[in-house]
């Protein structure tokens, strides 16, 4: 008899298929407490909280697809003896590539140019000017593994890189700027790669966007919660910043419809990590961690020491 795995949220079809080959999948019903469930799977944006754990007294492993853990109650998991496996590092390089793609798409008006040609406007008018990126300044908010990968790419493009975060990292070659507003003021492109959660909630506000200025570009591959979205929409509509490239939003997939009317924003459907290679590696990591749990082998447990 195969072991049952509880799905605490909707999961991608490829992950579901891989799990279904090996396990019996059980859909979560908030008003029910399935018996004998030791393993549950969730998504980073859905997370899992104390109320989930309270209904599942036999749960011993939570697997979260994604690098962010701000929506998983790690102390509660630790108190109940629940390990938490997740998928850091797997997505690093592809997410960094996506950040650079959004930076170019926004600054050089790539999506707008595509629409310009397809609509037949090229025969009648000239495309507007974009912004050069060579020798410009990139400010990176959050210099974790993804932020570092973005910094390496920006430096390789001939950009001047600086960054901000909760604390300096003396081992990094890029200047540390303690204040995000000051970083925005010296940056042509502000790239958000910081974790979500209470500490970073709406840290990019109207004052930061004003400091970035009318020739500045904002790129967000972090979390929608990092940006004051009302302030961003106002800045884009007034051209108080030049453009934005966004992979994440305050509400997904039901983003604010005001974004759809703007030519100076490039919109992506939280797809920065969606490559064939990353999906294969991510699913392999999840299956490996589940197998390690079931056979008593070590794996990266985010809940270890969380109490």
C-alpha positions in Angstrom: 0.0 0.0 0.0 1.5 3.4 -1.0 1.8 6.2 1.5 -0.7 9.0 1.3 0.4 12.6 0.8 -1.9 15.5 1.7 -2.0 18.5 -0.7 -2.5 21.6 1.4 -2.8 23.8 -1.7 -3.1 23.5 -5.5 0.2 22.3 -7.0 1.6 22.4 -10.5 0.6 19.6 -12.8 4.1 18.3 -13.3 4.7 18.0 -9.6 1.3 16.4 -9.1 2.0 13.8 -11.8 5.5 13.0 -10.3 4.0 12.6 -6.8 1.0 10.5 -8.1 3.4 8.0 -9.6 4.7 7.2 -6.2 2.1 8.1 -3.6 -1.7 8.3 -3.1 -2.6 12.0 -3.2 -5.2 13.3 -0.8 -6.9 16.7 -1.4 -7.1 18.9 1.7 -10.6 19.6 3.2 -10.4 22.2 6.0 -13.3 20.7 7.8 -11.8 17.2 7.9 -8.7 15.7 9.5 -7.5 12.7 7.4 -6.0 9.9 9.5 -2.5 8.7 9.2 -1.1 11.6 7.2 2.7 12.0 7.8 3.6 14.1 4.8 1.9 17.2 3.3 2.9 19.4 0.3 2.2 23.1 -0.1 3.4 26.0 -2.2 5.5 28.8 -0.9 2.8 31.4 -1.6 0.2 29.2 0.3 2.3 28.1 3.2 1.1 26.3 6.3 0.1 27.6 9.7 -0.6 26.4 13.2 -4.3 25.6 12.3 -3.1 23.2 9.6 -0.8 21.4 12.0 -3.4 21.2 14.7 -5.7 19.2 12.4 -2.9 16.8 11.4 -1.5 15.3 14.7 0.5 12.7 12.8 2.1 15.1 10.3 5.9 14.8 10.4 7.0 16.4 7.1 5.8 19.5 5.3 7.3 20.0 1.8 7.0 23.5 0.4 7.7 24.2 -3.2 9.7 27.4 -3.4 12.5 29.3 -1.8 10.4 31.6 0.4 9.3 30.4 3.9 7.5 33.5 5.2 4.1 31.9 5.0 5.2 28.7 6.8 4.9 28.8 10.6 8.4 27.4 11.3 8.2 27.7 15.2 4.8 25.9 15.2 6.2 23.2 13.0 9.3 22.8 15.3 7.1 22.6 18.4 5.1 19.8 16.9 8.1 17.8 15.6 7.3 18.6 12.0 10.3 18.9 9.6 10.0 21.4 6.7 11.7 20.7 3.4 11.8 23.3 0.7 13.6 24.1 -2.5 16.2 26.8 -2.1 19.1 27.2 -4.6 17.3 25.2 -7.3 15.8 28.3 -8.8 18.7 30.7 -8.3 20.2 31.1 -11.7 17.0 31.1 -13.7 15.4 33.7 -11.4 18.5 35.8 -11.8 18.2 35.5 -15.6 14.6 36.5 -15.4 15.5 39.6 -13.5 17.9 40.7 -16.2 15.3 39.9 -18.8 12.8 42.1 -17.1 15.3 44.8 -16.7 16.1 44.9 -20.4 12.4 44.4 -21.4 11.4 47.4 -19.3 14.3 49.7 -20.1 14.5 49.0 -23.8 10.7 48.7 -24.2 10.9 45.2 -25.6 7.2 44.2 -25.1 6.0 47.7 -26.2 8.1 47.3 -29.4 6.6 44.0 -30.1 3.1 45.4 -29.8 4.2 48.4 -32.0 5.2 46.1 -34.8 2.3 43.8 -34.6 -0.3 46.6 -34.7 1.2 48.0 -37.9 2.3 51.3 -36.4 5.9 50.9 -37.7 4.8 51.8 -41.2 3.4 55.1 -39.9 5.5 56.3 -37.0 8.7 55.9 -35.1 9.1 53.9 -31.9 9.8 55.9 -28.8 13.3 55.9 -27.2 14.4 53.4 -24.5 17.0 53.7 -21.8 20.6 52.5 -22.1 21.8 50.2 -19.4 25.5 50.0 -20.1 27.5 51.9 -17.4 24.4 52.6 -15.4 23.9 51.9 -11.7 22.0 48.8 -10.4 20.8 48.8 -6.9 19.9 45.3 -5.5 17.6 45.0 -2.5 18.6 41.7 -0.8 21.9 40.0 -1.5 21.1 36.4 -0.8 22.0 33.8 -3.4 19.6 35.2 -6.0 20.6 38.7 -5.3 24.3 37.7 -5.7 23.5 36.0 -9.0 21.8 39.1 -10.2 24.7 41.3 -9.0 27.2 39.1 -11.0 25.1 39.5 -14.1 24.8 43.3 -13.8 28.5 43.7 -13.1 29.2 41.6 -16.2 27.0 43.9 -18.3 29.2 46.8 -17.3 26.8 48.2 -14.6 27.9 49.7 -11.3 26.4 47.5 -8.5 25.5 48.5 -5.0 23.0 46.8 -2.6 21.0 47.0 0.6 19.8 44.5 3.1 19.4 44.0 6.9 23.2 43.9 7.5 26.5 44.4 5.6 28.3 41.4 4.1 32.0 42.2 4.2 32.8 39.3 1.9 30.9 40.8 -1.0 32.7 43.1 -3.5 29.7 45.5 -3.9 29.2 48.6 -1.9 26.6 48.3 0.9 24.1 51.1 1.3 22.1 50.7 4.6 19.1 52.8 3.6 16.9 51.7 0.7 15.9 55.2 -0.2 19.5 56.2 -0.5 20.2 53.2 -2.7 17.3 54.1 -4.9 18.6 57.6 -5.2 22.0 56.4 -6.6 20.4 53.7 -8.9 19.2 53.7 -12.4 17.6 50.3 -11.9 16.4 49.0 -8.5 16.1 45.2 -8.5 14.1 43.6 -5.6 15.4 40.2 -4.6 14.6 40.2 -0.9 12.4 37.7 1.0 8.8 38.6 1.8 7.4 38.8 5.3 6.8 41.5 7.9 10.4 42.9 7.8 10.1 43.8 4.1 6.4 44.6 3.8 6.1 47.6 1.4 9.6 48.7 1.9 9.5 50.1 -1.6 7.1 53.0 -1.0 6.3 56.4 -2.6 9.5 57.9 -1.1 11.7 55.2 -2.5 10.1 55.5 -5.9 10.5 59.3 -5.9 14.2 58.7 -5.1 14.5 56.3 -8.0 13.2 59.1 -10.2 11.7 59.7 -13.7 14.5 57.8 -15.5 14.6 54.9 -13.1 13.4 51.3 -13.6 12.0 49.0 -11.0 12.4 45.2 -11.3 10.6 42.9 -8.8 11.2 39.1 -8.8 10.9 38.9 -5.0 7.4 39.2 -3.6 4.5 41.5 -4.4 4.3 42.4 -0.7 7.7 44.2 -0.9 6.2 47.0 -2.9 3.5 49.5 -2.0 1.5 48.7 -5.1 -0.8 51.8 -5.0 2.3 54.0 -4.9 3.9 52.0 -7.7 0.8 52.4 -9.9 0.7 56.1 -9.2 4.4 56.5 -10.1 4.0 54.6 -13.3 0.9 56.5 -14.4 2.5 59.8 -13.6 5.8 58.7 -15.2 7.5 59.5 -11.8 9.6 56.4 -12.7 10.3 55.4 -16.3 9.3 51.8 -16.2 8.9 48.6 -14.2 9.4 44.9 -14.9 7.2 42.8 -12.6 7.0 39.1 -12.0 5.0 39.3 -8.7 2.1 41.3 -7.5 0.1 42.0 -4.3 -2.7 39.7 -5.6 -2.0 36.8 -7.9 -3.3 36.1 -10.4 -5.9 38.8 -10.0 -3.6 41.7 -10.3 -4.9 45.3 -10.3 -6.3 46.0 -13.8 -4.7 49.4 -13.8 -1.4 47.6 -14.7 -3.0 46.4 -18.0 -3.5 49.9 -19.3 0.2 50.9 -18.9 2.8 50.7 -21.7 5.7 51.4 -19.3 5.4 48.2 -17.3 6.3 44.6 -18.4 4.1 42.0 -16.7 5.0 38.4 -16.1 2.9 35.7 -14.4 5.2 34.8 -11.5 7.2 32.8 -14.0 10.8 33.7 -13.2 11.7 30.1 -12.3 9.6 28.4 -15.0 12.2 26.7 -17.2 12.3 23.1 -18.2 15.6 22.6 -16.4 14.5 24.2 -13.1 11.2 22.3 -13.0 13.0 19.0 -13.5 15.6 19.9 -10.8 12.9 21.2 -8.4 10.7 18.0 -8.7 13.8 15.9 -8.3 14.7 17.8 -5.1 11.2 17.3 -3.6 11.2 13.6 -4.4 14.7 13.2 -2.9 13.7 15.0 0.3 10.6 12.9 0.7 12.6 9.7 0.2 15.2 10.9 2.7 12.5 11.5 5.3 11.0 8.1 4.7 14.3 6.2 4.9 15.7 8.2 7.8 18.4 10.0 5.8 19.3 13.7 6.5 17.9 16.5 4.4 17.7 20.3 4.8 15.1 20.9 7.5 14.0 24.6 7.7 12.2 24.0 11.0 15.3 22.7 12.8 16.1 25.1 15.6 13.2 27.4 14.8 11.7 27.4 18.3 
